[in-house]
Amino acid sequence: QVQLVESGGGLVQPGGSLRLSCAASGSIFSISNVGWYRQAPGKQRELCAAITSGGTINYADSVKGRFTISRDNAKSTVYLQMNSLKPEDTAIYYCNVNVGLESGKYNYWGQGTQVTVSS
């Protein structure tokens, strides 16, 4: 069984910063592609940023230049540094992780963490 624990969300003023963390635990053999998604009220879940096991990174145009995704494989943790936050960044943020277990490869979602950008 794998658990993903997200942290770091909260209320921040426009222009502020937050860092989200997503820590994976369990009998994990490997972690491959990881992504951060977000879902605003009334909207579909969208990809913000993704990073492969080889370090290739992709960002949505809406966050490019402001958000930075990174991973610490030793800690089985992925981060999303969010700078210059805007009200339109308000959403629930979810991490998504592809892991290899003894029994095969699986995809897991974090529980979500609320980010609210407001003055």
Helices and strands as residue ranges (DSSP letters): E 2-7, E 10-12, E 18-26, E 30-39, E 46-51, E 57-59, E 67-72, G 73-75, E 77-82, G 87-89, E 91-101, E 104-109, E 113-117
